[in-house]
Amino acid sequence: MKNYTYSICHPDKKEIEYKKEILSPKNVLDIAKNYPWMEQLKFSDSLDQELVYYNPSLDFTCIQDGRSFCLTSDYNKEEVLEFSLWYNRPKNVKILFGLLGKRERMVLDEVWSIDFQTSLQHLQYFVDGEYDKIESLFIKS
């Protein structure tokens, strides 16, 4: 079973909070489901915008393979919760336009305006190791 660490970006704090506890896949999902997303967004709105450092975010990193999956919240004009998803993963990339072959590097992909349930489903894929399902989301966008 894979284990995870996580960090939290708070709207009013310049420093990212790195949690020391080691999480199971179930812990990861519970934290994301129960995080006070809307309360944090409303709190962010109440601040002087010059004092806002981040949108509320949770970033989960797999200890075993270094991949990470981040949910960053916002809401649309109708104040419906939505997320940008950030997926950091190894990917074969061409070196010098392919002249020097390919090398595996960590690559950060992102997608925007994803609803809460779809975001949680992709977090589930992440902790289940179903990386191809996550990657298909980024190919579509």
Secondary structure, 3 states (H helix, E strand, C coil): CCCEEEEEECCCCCCCEEEEEEECHHHHHHHHHHCCHHHHHHHHHHCCHHHCCCCCEEEEEECCCCCEEEEEEEECCCCCEEEEEEEEEEEEEECHHHCCCEEEEEEEEEEEEEEHHHHHHHHHHHHHCCHHHHHHHHHHC
